[in-house]
Amino acid sequence: MQHTIKAAEHGTLGAPMVRAVEACVHCGFCLAACPTYREFGQEMDSPRGRIVLMKQVLEGTLPWADAQPHVDRCLGCLACEPACPSGVPYRDLISPFRARMNEDKKSVRTVGENVRRWLVAQAIPFPARFRRALVGAKLGRALGGLVPAVLRPMLALAPKTVPAEVKLQAVYPAQGERRARVALLAGCAQQVLDPDINVATIEVLTRNGIEVVVPESQGCCGGLAWHTGDRAAAQTFARRNLDAFSSGVGAGGSGGGEVEAILTNAAGCGSAMHEYHLVLKGTADEARAEVFRKRVMDVSVFLAKIGLRERPRAVRAMAGPGTAATLKVAYHDACHLANAQGVRAEPRALLRAIPGVELGELADAHLCCGSAGTYNLDQPETAASLGAQKAAAVIASGADVVASGNIGCLTQLRVHLEKAGSPVRVRHTMQVLRDAYRAGDAEGEIG
């Protein structure tokens, strides 16, 4: 796409944004893949339309206020990237552009919207604060209509009960002969909303001969900040993790040597860590971030690469009393795993490795569930529509369980399946695999 953008005027993120704009040839293949284009039916709510809007803002020919509603509606799901024959790196434009507008303080939002964004930024990335906030949400629900409308989506998505806190050890030794040593990002929201995901991940890894190091000084990946344009906060989080995973995984308290990979079990976190080179572009940490991001991979990718040493033996105990021996599992592609990291085959292969699992696909599997970080808080109507559609697809699949690899997706699916009155259980891929191992152990003891 031709343009008159002066990259130097837009700081260190100017060049990546310009390259993304230049790569677009206006073919329109992205429109069919874009959830918001399907929702609104407007060109400006498609990737192609947004690229034009962002180009014009960067050129100085369009006020940011005119483009903002359409850019804000973007999920950042990146479904446009695999659909694009020209290989437009949309991720190199959307988040840097939001950061640029935030740095220039050009965003126009209501006081309520700014308060909500501030509350989210101060709570979710910090597990202790987030846990307290969820406890406080009970009071908010009791107040009902007295709560300002702009804050109600936060209450609607807050779980009615919060799981007990799980304190993770610094090191989890491999069971049997050690085959590998990895570091694990524990996440922020996930530790509060479903800490069992980390427990399951560690159990699956250690059962397969993999030692797991959990650096104590790690923090939020920075994804929530980065995808909403708060680059300064994203940089702080990124630097903290660069330090934690460089100094905290060498000895790890066990003298175990270097780790082979830095694993994530939340798609959004993995995607954000893969973008640390953009977050820290033009800083003294850029080169370090480039090396770091190449060591980051999803846990399913690492397990598929190294192979399961221990094959699960049964699923009958997972299906519940009075159910068939076959467990129907539908797999939901988290956008930041499938689109951002290109991880599709590996989780499915792990699920198919469980005897008795009948793996099914969802209709319109490429469409986002509407979670998208804090999107379901910032754009609740659109997110609710997408969530309801995804829940309907899960129900139509006839699955007993829907599995995915991202805490945001899992939360969104739970909320909308519950609204639909569906008994389908929502589980992380690692939880399904862990449950199968445990079911096999129980059957072995009985036998």
C-alpha positions in Angstrom: 0.0 0.0 0.0 1.4 3.4 -1.0 1.7 5.9 1.8 3.4 9.2 2.9 4.1 8.1 6.5 7.4 9.5 7.9 8.6 6.6 10.0 11.1 8.7 11.9 8.3 10.9 13.3 6.8 7.9 15.1 9.7 6.8 17.2 11.2 3.4 17.4 8.0 1.7 16.4 7.6 3.7 13.2 9.6 1.3 10.9 7.6 -1.8 11.9 4.3 0.0 11.4 5.4 1.3 8.0 6.5 -2.2 6.8 3.1 -3.6 7.8 1.2 -0.9 5.9 3.4 -1.4 2.8 2.8 -5.1 2.8 -1.0 -4.7 2.4 -2.2 -5.0 -1.2 -6.0 -4.4 -0.5 -6.9 -7.9 -1.7 -9.6 -8.4 1.0 -8.9 -12.0 1.9 -8.8 -10.9 5.5 -12.5 -9.8 5.6 -14.0 -13.3 5.8 -11.6 -14.2 8.6 -12.3 -11.1 10.7 -14.8 -11.6 13.6 -15.7 -7.9 13.9 -16.3 -7.6 10.1 -18.8 -10.4 10.5 -20.3 -8.6 13.5 -20.6 -5.1 12.0 -20.4 -5.6 8.3 -18.4 -2.4 7.8 -15.1 -2.0 5.9 -13.7 0.1 8.6 -14.2 -2.8 11.1 -12.1 -5.1 9.0 -8.3 -5.5 9.0 -8.0 -3.9 5.6 -10.2 -1.0 6.6 -8.3 -0.5 9.9 -4.9 -0.5 8.1 -6.2 2.3 5.9 -7.4 4.2 9.0 -4.1 3.7 10.8 -2.2 4.7 7.7 -4.1 8.0 7.4 -3.7 8.8 11.1 0.1 8.2 10.9 0.2 10.3 7.8 -1.6 13.1 9.6 -4.5 13.2 7.2 -7.1 11.8 9.6 -7.8 12.7 13.3 -7.3 9.8 15.7 -10.7 10.4 17.2 -12.3 9.4 13.8 -10.4 6.1 13.7 -10.4 5.2 17.4 -13.8 3.5 17.5 -12.9 1.1 14.8 -9.4 0.4 16.1 -10.7 -0.1 19.6 -13.1 -2.7 18.2 -10.2 -4.8 16.9 -9.8 -8.0 19.0 -6.2 -8.4 18.1 -7.0 -12.0 17.4 -4.7 -12.0 14.3 -7.1 -14.2 12.3 -6.2 -11.9 9.4 -2.5 -13.0 9.4 -2.9 -16.6 8.3 -5.6 -15.5 5.8 -3.4 -12.9 4.2 -1.6 -14.1 1.0 0.8 -11.1 1.2 1.9 -11.9 4.7 1.0 -8.6 6.3 2.4 -8.6 9.8 -0.7 -7.0 11.3 0.6 -7.5 14.9 3.5 -5.2 14.0 0.9 -2.5 13.4 -2.0 -2.8 15.7 -0.3 -2.9 19.1 2.5 -0.4 18.2 -0.1 1.9 16.8 -2.2 1.8 20.0 1.0 2.4 21.9 1.9 5.4 19.7 -1.6 7.0 20.2 -1.3 6.4 24.0 2.1 8.0 24.1 0.7 11.0 22.3 -2.3 11.1 24.7 -4.7 11.3 21.7 -7.2 8.7 22.9 -10.6 10.1 23.7 -12.5 8.1 26.3 -15.1 8.8 29.0 -14.1 9.2 32.6 -15.8 5.9 33.4 -13.8 4.1 30.6 -10.5 5.5 31.9 -11.4 4.4 35.5 -12.2 0.9 34.3 -9.0 0.6 32.3 -7.0 1.9 35.3 -8.7 -0.6 37.7 -7.9 -3.5 35.3 -4.3 -2.4 34.9 -3.9 -2.2 38.6 -5.5 -5.5 39.5 -5.3 -8.3 36.9 -1.5 -8.3 36.4 -0.9 -8.7 40.1 -2.3 -12.0 41.5 -2.7 -10.8 45.2 -4.6 -7.6 44.1 -6.6 -9.5 41.6 -7.7 -12.1 44.2 -8.8 -9.2 46.5 -10.7 -7.6 43.6 -12.6 -10.7 42.9 -13.6 -11.0 46.5 -14.8 -7.4 46.3 -16.8 -8.2 43.2 -19.3 -10.1 45.4 -20.2 -6.8 47.1 -20.5 -5.2 43.7 -23.0 -7.8 42.5 -25.0 -7.3 45.6 -25.3 -3.5 44.8 -26.7 -4.4 41.4 -27.9 -1.3 39.5 -26.1 1.0 41.8 -22.8 0.1 40.1 -22.0 2.4 37.2 -22.8 0.7 33.9 -19.2 1.0 32.6 -18.0 -1.2 35.5 -20.7 -3.9 35.2 -18.9 -6.1 32.7 -16.2 -6.6 35.3 -18.8 -7.9 37.7 -20.5 -10.1 35.1 -17.3 -11.9 34.3 -16.0 -12.3 37.8 -16.4 -15.9 39.1 -18.8 -16.4 42.0 -16.1 -18.4 43.8 -12.4 -18.0 43.7 -10.2 -21.2 43.9 -7.8 -21.5 46.8 -4.4 -20.0 46.3 -1.6 -22.5 45.2 1.9 -21.6 46.1 4.4 -22.9 43.6 7.8 -24.3 44.5 11.0 -23.0 42.9 11.8 -26.4 41.4 9.9 -29.5 40.6 12.2 -32.5 40.0 11.6 -34.8 37.0 10.1 -38.2 37.8 12.6 -41.0 36.9 15.4 -40.2 34.5 15.6 -36.5 33.7 15.1 -35.8 30.0 15.0 -32.1 30.0 14.9 -29.0 32.2 12.5 -26.0 31.5 11.3 -22.8 33.1 7.6 -22.1 33.4 5.8 -18.8 33.3 3.1 -19.0 36.0 1.0 -16.1 34.7 -1.0 -13.6 36.7 -4.8 -14.0 36.1 -4.4 -17.7 35.6 -2.9 -18.2 39.1 -6.1 -16.7 40.5 -8.8 -17.9 38.2 -7.6 -21.5 37.8 -4.4 -22.3 39.6 -4.9 -26.0 38.8 -3.7 -25.3 35.3 -0.2 -24.8 36.5 -0.5 -27.8 38.8 -1.6 -29.9 35.9 1.1 -28.6 33.6 3.9 -29.3 36.1 2.5 -32.8 36.8 2.4 -33.7 33.1 5.9 -32.3 32.5 7.5 -34.0 35.5 5.8 -37.4 34.8 7.5 -37.2 31.4 10.9 -36.7 32.8 11.1 -32.9 32.6 12.3 -30.8 35.5 10.4 -27.6 35.9 11.8 -24.4 37.3 9.4 -21.6 38.4 11.4 -18.4 38.9 10.2 -16.6 41.9 10.8 -13.1 40.7 8.8 -13.4 37.5 5.6 -11.4 36.9 2.9 -10.7 34.4 3.9 -11.2 30.8 2.8 -7.6 30.0 0.4 -8.7 27.3 -2.6 -6.9 28.8 -0.7 -3.6 28.9 0.9 -4.1 25.4 -2.3 -4.9 23.6 -4.1 -1.9 25.1 -1.3 0.5 24.2 0.4 1.0 27.6 3.9 0.4 26.3 5.6 1.8 29.4 3.9 -0.8 31.7 4.6 -3.5 29.1 8.3 -2.7 29.1 8.4 -2.8 32.9 6.8 -6.3 32.9 9.1 -7.5 30.0 12.3 -6.4 31.7 11.2 -8.1 35.0 10.8 -11.3 33.1 14.0 -11.0 31.2 15.8 -10.7 34.5 13.8 -13.4 36.2 14.3 -16.0 33.5 18.0 -15.2 33.0 19.1 -15.1 36.6 16.5 -17.4 38.1 16.8 -20.5 35.8 20.5 -21.1 35.9 20.9 -22.8 39.2 17.2 -22.5 40.1 18.1 -23.6 43.6 18.9 -27.0 42.4 22.2 -26.7 40.6 20.4 -28.1 37.5 22.1 -26.0 34.8 20.5 -24.1 32.0 16.9 -24.6 30.8 16.2 -25.9 27.3 13.1 -23.6 26.9 10.9 -21.1 28.6 7.4 -22.6 28.6 4.0 -20.9 28.7 0.6 -22.5 29.2 -1.5 -19.4 28.3 -1.7 -18.4 24.7 -1.9 -14.7 25.3 1.2 -14.8 27.5 3.2 -16.8 25.0 2.2 -14.4 22.2 3.2 -11.3 24.3 6.6 -12.8 25.2 7.2 -13.4 21.5 6.7 -9.7 20.9 9.2 -8.5 23.6 11.5 -7.4 20.7 8.8 -4.9 19.7 7.9 -3.9 23.2 11.6 -3.1 23.9 12.5 -1.9 20.5 15.0 1.0 20.5 16.0 0.3 24.2 19.1 -1.2 25.6 17.2 -4.4 26.2 16.1 -5.0 22.5 18.9 -7.5 21.7 18.3 -9.4 25.0 14.6 -9.5 24.2 15.3 -10.9 20.7 17.3 -13.8 22.2 14.7 -14.4 24.9 11.7 -14.6 22.7 13.2 -17.4 20.6 13.4 -19.6 23.7 9.7 -19.2 24.5 7.3 -21.9 23.4 3.9 -23.3 24.4 4.0 -26.3 26.6 2.2 -28.4 24.0 4.9 -27.6 21.5 7.6 -28.7 23.9 5.8 -32.0 24.8 5.2 -32.8 21.1 8.8 -32.1 20.3 10.3 -34.2 23.1 7.5 -36.8 23.0 5.4 -38.3 25.8 7.5 -40.8 27.7 4.4 -42.0 29.6 1.3 -42.7 27.5 -2.1 -42.1 29.3 -3.9 -45.3 29.8 -7.6 -44.5 30.2 -10.3 -41.9 30.1 -13.2 -43.7 31.7 -12.7 -42.2 35.2 -12.7 -38.7 33.6 -16.1 -39.1 31.9 -18.0 -39.5 35.2 -20.3 -42.2 36.5 -22.7 -43.8 34.1 -21.1 -42.4 31.0 -19.6 -44.1 28.0 -15.9 -45.2 27.8 -15.4 -42.7 25.0 -14.8 -39.1 26.0 -15.8 -36.5 23.4 -13.5 -33.6 23.5 -13.9 -30.5 21.3 -10.7 -28.4 20.9 -11.0 -24.6 20.8 -8.1 -22.8 19.1 -7.0 -19.9 21.2 -6.3 -17.1 18.8 -2.9 -16.2 20.3 -1.9 -19.9 20.0 -3.2 -20.7 16.6 -2.8 -17.3 14.8 0.0 -15.6 16.7 2.2 -18.7 17.4 1.1 -21.0 14.6 0.3 -23.8 17.1 -2.6 -26.0 16.0 -1.4 -29.5 15.5 0.5 -30.1 18.8 -2.4 -29.7 21.3 -4.6 -31.9 19.1 -1.9 -34.6 18.9 -1.6 -34.6 22.7 -5.3 -35.1 23.1 -5.4 -37.8 20.5 -2.7 -39.6 22.4 -5.3 -40.3 25.2 -7.0 -43.7 24.6 -10.7 -43.3 24.4 -10.7 -39.6 23.5 -12.8 -38.7 20.5 -11.5 -35.4 19.3 -13.9 -33.1 17.5 -13.7 -29.7 15.8 -15.9 -26.7 16.2 -17.8 -24.9 13.5 -16.2 -21.6 12.5 -13.2 -22.6 14.6 -11.2 -19.7 13.3 -13.5 -17.1 14.9 -12.4 -15.6 18.2 -14.4 -16.4 21.3 -14.5 -12.7 22.3 -12.2 -12.8 25.3 -9.1 -11.3 23.7 -7.3 -10.0 26.9 -9.5 -7.3 28.3 -11.7 -7.0 25.2 -14.7 -8.5 27.0 -14.4 -5.7 29.5 -13.8 -2.9 27.0 -16.2 -4.1 24.3 -18.7 -6.2 26.3 -21.5 -6.3 23.7 -19.4 -7.5 20.9 -17.5 -9.9 23.2 -20.8 -11.3 24.5 -22.1 -11.9 21.0 -18.9 -13.8 20.0 -18.9 -15.7 23.3 -22.5 -16.8 22.7 -21.7 -18.0 19.2 -18.7 -20.0 20.4 -20.7 -21.6 23.2 -23.4 -22.6 20.7 -20.7 -24.2 18.5 -19.4 -26.1 21.5 -22.9 -27.4 22.4 -23.6 -28.3 18.7 -20.4 -30.4 18.6 -21.9 -32.8 21.2 -18.7 -32.7 23.2 -18.4 -33.7 26.9 -15.4 -31.5 27.4 -14.1 -28.4 25.5 -10.3 -28.0 25.8 -8.2 -24.9 25.0 -4.9 -23.4 25.9 -5.6 -20.0 27.2 -7.1 -18.8 30.5 -9.0 -16.0 28.8 -10.8 -18.3 26.4 -11.5 -20.8 29.2 -13.1 -18.1 31.3 -15.2 -16.8 28.4 -16.3 -20.3 27.5 -17.3 -21.1 31.1 -19.4 -17.9 31.3 -21.3 -18.4 28.1 -21.8 -22.2 28.4 -23.2 -21.5 31.9 -25.5 -18.9 30.5 -26.7 -21.4 27.9 -27.3 -24.0 30.6 -24.8 -26.4 29.1 -23.1 -29.2 31.2 -20.1 -29.2 28.9 -16.9 -29.0 31.1 -14.2 -26.5 30.2 -10.6 -27.7 30.7 -7.1 -26.7 29.7 -5.4 -29.2 27.4 -2.9 -29.9 30.2 -5.7 -30.6 32.7 -7.3 -33.2 30.3 -3.9 -34.9 29.9 -3.2 -34.8 33.6 -6.7 -36.2 34.4 -6.1 -39.0 32.0 -2.8 -39.9 33.7 -4.5 -39.9 37.1 -7.5 -42.0 35.8 -5.0 -44.5 34.5 -3.3 -44.6 37.9 -6.6 -45.3 39.6 -7.5 -48.1 37.2 -4.1 -49.6 37.8 -4.6 -49.6 41.5 -8.0 -51.2 41.2 -6.8 -53.8 38.7 
